[in-house]
Amino acid sequence: MNGYTKNKLDKMSKIEQVTFDLLSTFPIKKIAVTDISKAAGVSKVTIFNYYETKQALIKKVIFDHFQTIYEQYEAIIQSDLSFETAYRRLTQFELTEMQKNSVTLNQNIMTLYASDPSFYDPATQDKSDQLILALIKKGRADGFINPHYNDETILSICHIYNEGLKIFSDTPDKLFAMTDDLTSIFLNGLR
């Protein structure tokens, strides 16, 4: 149990669930640690004993929420699907998962992504890059990706694309509406 007692794990679980629920309902700037502590039935001191900052708690909750998405990404990439089918399945899966979230949660995630340079820490960026590289490898094996494009170039394009997503921090629904077109443009560009 990572040195945590059952009581501590139970409190952390409650704090994280309450934080997720609040993120699904209110803009981040309107969520105070006092709100979290009251809803979780713990003191603010307890929260700060477990999490360095409110921001650290929120990031943990969001990344835990995305952990199952990363696991599904890996399963799709490792499957026998062709590169193009896998890529389309990944984008459709991500869109479906984001549509399961409340509008407020999606806006909070996009706001954090756009405003917090540390939102994607090096370990998270590396994990994302490894998934992209595995997908690129699949595309090369299928003969789909132009052999003149090296991994570093494609990875850079993905990073530029991800940075560009920040303009949708207030309107993620506009991004969702463009998913099919963006997917086609990206796939056609790799050929």
PyMOL commands that set and color helices and strands:
alter all, ss='L'
color gray80, all
select helices_A, chain A and resi 6-23+28-30+33-40+44-50+54-78+83-100+103-115+122-141+151-168+172-177+179-190
alter helices_A, ss='H'
color red, helices_A
deselect
rebuild
show_as cartoon
